[in-house]
Amino acid sequence: MISLLGSRLIYFLFRRRIKAALIVLLLLYISFAHAYDLPLQVSANQNATAGLIFLYSTPSNSHYNPAFISNDGIESSFGYLFNLTELPLASLHLAKSYRNYGLFLETSHLAHPYSKETDLQLSLSRHGKLFSSGFALKYHLQNIVGEETGSRLTIDWGLIIYHGRIVGGVSLLNLSHSAFTTYVGELNYQLSEKSSISIGLEKESDFNPSLKLGTHYSLHDNLTLLSSYQLNPDRIGVGLVLQPSRLKLHYGVQTHQYLSLTHMFSISYDLSS
Amino acid sequence: MTSLHKTLILLFLFSALLPLYPFESEDLLPLDILSGDNIEHLYSESEFQKYTLYINEASEEELIDFPLFTKEEALLILKWREGRHLSSERDLKAIGISDDVIFTSLPYLSFRKPLNYSINQTLRYYYRGTETIDSPKAYSKSELQIDNVQAGFALLSNSTSLTTGRLNYTYYLSQSYDKHLKQLTLGKYRLAIGQGLAYAPGSMFSKSSDPLQARSSYKKPVRLHTSPHKAQSLEGAAAIFSINNNEFIPFHSNTQLNATISDGKTSTIYPYTFPNDNRHNSLSERVDGMAWRYICRSNEIGAYFSYNRFGREFVDPNYSKKYTTLGSFYSLDFNLAKVFGEYAHIDNQPGFVGGISWGERKFQQILIYRSYAEHLPTWHGNPFASKSKFNNEKGYYYGIKAQPHRLWSINLFFDISRYPFPRYFELMPTTRTEQFLLLSHKRASDTFRLKFHHREYDKAITYEGESTIFRVNKLTTTLDWTNQINRHFRNRCGIDYISSVTREIDEFKDGLLLYNNFIYRSKRLETITQISVYRLGLNHYTYEYTLDNWQETKSYNGNDIYAYQIVKVKFTKLTLQAKVAHTFRKKSTNCFIQLLLDI
C-alpha cells in the first residue's frame, strides 16, 4: 500500500516537473539517519488538535509535515507534559517563505532531572497551486544522567495536495530507521467559512494505527476553537486561539486516559507583509 | 403453553390484518354546527340541542354564525361586550335583542365562563407468563384537569385486582397561576434543577444518538410524579414563586423509601418494591430546601440549598444520615456558543458537570466535563454520566453533529471516563472509553442508517478461579432501512451485529439480530408489528415500542424468535391499546391491555 502510494507521489512530482534531484537527495539522506521517537506535540495547537495541522495554520505545523508552510511568523510554546512539573517542554518555531519556497526552523527542549532532550529541525518546502512538498532534517540530542550524550540525525518527508475545499497530506517521519518510522496522513474538508474538519491517521511501525478527528470553528473574528479526538490511545483535545492582531495567543489541553492533562500555551506573531 | 396464551397469540396475530379492513382513514369532520345559515340541512335537531354558546367568550365568527342571531344582533352583542360582561337576558334586552330571539336562543346560551375540564381514566392489565410462572399486574390512573388545576392518582397492583393486590401508588395535585405564585404542587413530585446533579426528573439526561442532547435544559423545575414507581420522587409540597425574572422554589418532602436494612442500618436503596417485601417503605427520608433561578431570555443562573435527613444510618460510614446539599448552576447562550454547568456540594462531597456547545446549524459540537466525588450521594440526581450510579467518576465527552449534505448527516460522540477509586468487583481504578458514529442518508421516503458503537472498558472476570481485571472491547454495528410507504404505512428492517473481545484470555463472543418492524397509523387505528430473529452469544439491548408510543429497553440473549404486536383503536372517548409479545422457543408471553377513557 505504501509503495503504491509512494510510486503515485513520485509520478505526481515528476509530472509537475519537480527536479528529481530533490527526491534523490532525500533518499540519500535516509541511509545516514537514525531512529527517532514518536513526534511530540510541541505547541498548543498540536496539543489541541492531536497533531492535525490543516485545521489552523501556525508556524509549528511544519513539525508534523515538512511540506506545510504557514504565513511567515514566529511561534513559541511552553507546557508541562501530563501536568508534571518535572517534564517541562519548550519550543521555538520560525517560518519564512520566499516565492514558492518555504523555510522552517524549530528547536524544542524537553527537560527532566534525569534526562534532557533537545531537537533541532530544518525544513525546506516547495509550493505549487495543487501541491506542496518538502523535507526536513532533524538533529536530536539526548543527555541521560550517568550516560554518554547521544545524538541522532533523521529525515522527514512530506507532501500536501490541494483540491478545492479539500486538503490532503502525507508525511513520513524518521525515515532512517524502519522500526521507528511513522506514517502520518491527514485529510481536511472546509465545511464553511467558519469551520473545517480533519481526519488523520498516524501509524508507527509495529504499533496499531492511531485515528484522529479534529475540527476548527471560528467563533468570532478574534477567537477560534479547536477540538479533536484521538483513538488509540484515546484522547480528547481542546484549544482556543485569541487573534486580536498579528500577535496570537494559543492554548491547548489534551486528556490522557491514565495520566493528568497536558496544558500548553503558545504565542505567535505573524511576520507576513 | 396454556390455552389462554394460544388464544391471545392468535387473536393478536389476526389483528395484524386489521389495517386491511376498510376503516375510514379520515374521520368525519367534527360537528360544525355554527357554519352556515341552513343548519337544518346540515345537522339534525338532536345535535343542535346539545349546543351551548358561551356568549361572553364566543368569537366574532361564532356569534355571527350562531343561527338564531342575525348578523346585526351579533354585532350589537360584540359592541356591548367591549369592556363589559353580559350577565343575563336582561342585558340582551337592553342591547336591543327582541324578546322572541331571546326566548328561542336562551336554551343554547350560557352567560358563565365555560368550564374547561378533562378526565382521563387509564386501566392497564399486564400479564407475563412462561410455562411455569404467571405474573399478572394491574395499573390504574385517574387524572382530572379543571382549568389550571390538575389532580391525579395512579395505582399499580401485583395482581389483576386493584382492590385486593398489593399496591404501589402515586398522587398529585397541582395548580398553575398567572401571577407571583406560578405553581403549587402537593403530593408526589420531582425536581428538575440545573444539569440534574442534585435533583433530576429521571432518566432524561444520557448519551443518545443525538450528541447535543447530552446537555440538560429543564424548563419546568417542578414536575408531577405520575408513575407509581418511587425512583427519585419527592412527596410533600413544592411551589414556584415568580418575581420579575426570578423564580423561587421552596420544597418539602417527607416520604418512605425502599431499602435493604442490615442491623438497623441502610444497606441499599431500591426504586421499586411491593408492599409484601421487607424492603418496602423501610426508610424514611425528609428533605426541606429552596431553589432559586434567574431567567433572562434563554439564559439561566441559579442556586439551591436543601437539608436532607434519613431515618437510619447507612452501613457504609461514608454516607451520612443527615447532610446538606448546596449547589449552583448556569446555562448561558451567547448565540455563538452555549455554556452550561452545575456545581454541587452534597454531604461534603463535591460534584461538577459543565460544558460548552458551539457551531453552526449544520455543524455543531459539544464538550462536557464531569467530576463526581467517590461518595457523592446519588439518590435524587441523574446528571450526565456513564452509569446511573454516577459517583466516583471523572470523564470527558465530545460530540459532533454535522450535515455535510442535505441528504446526509453524521452524528458522533466520544467519551473517556475514569473511575479513580475501586468500584463493584474491580478492586482497582478502572477506565472506560466509548466511540459512537451514526451515518444517516435520508431521501424522500427512505432513511438508511449505519451505526457503530464501540466500548472499551475494564471488567472483573473470573478466569482460572481468580477474579482479574481484563480489558473488554465491545462493538455494535447496526444497519437499518426505514421506508415510509405512504402516510399510513411505515416499514423498518435492520440488522445488528455485536461482538465482544477480551484479548488477554482469547475470549470472543458475537451475535446477530435481524428484525422487521411494520407500523400502520390512521386516526382511529394504529398497529405495530415486529418480528426479531436472533442468534446471540452475549447480551444485546435494543429499544422497542410499548403502549402510549413509549419505548422500553428489551434485552436479547440466546437463539430464538421474538415477536410482538401492538394494536391501538381510538373511539370517540375511549382508546383501547394492547400489546402481546411472545418468545417462541423460550415459550414466554407478555400481554398488556390498556383502556384509556377521555371525557
Interface residues (C-beta under 8 A of the other chain):
Chain A: Y189 L191 S192 K194 S195 I197 L213 T215 Y217 L219 H220 L225 S227 Y229 L231 D234 R235 I236 V238 T255 Q257 Y258
Chain B: L336 A337 W358 G359 E360 K362 F363 Q365 L367 Y396 Y398 I400 A402 P404 L412 F414 I416 R418 T431 T433 Q435 E456
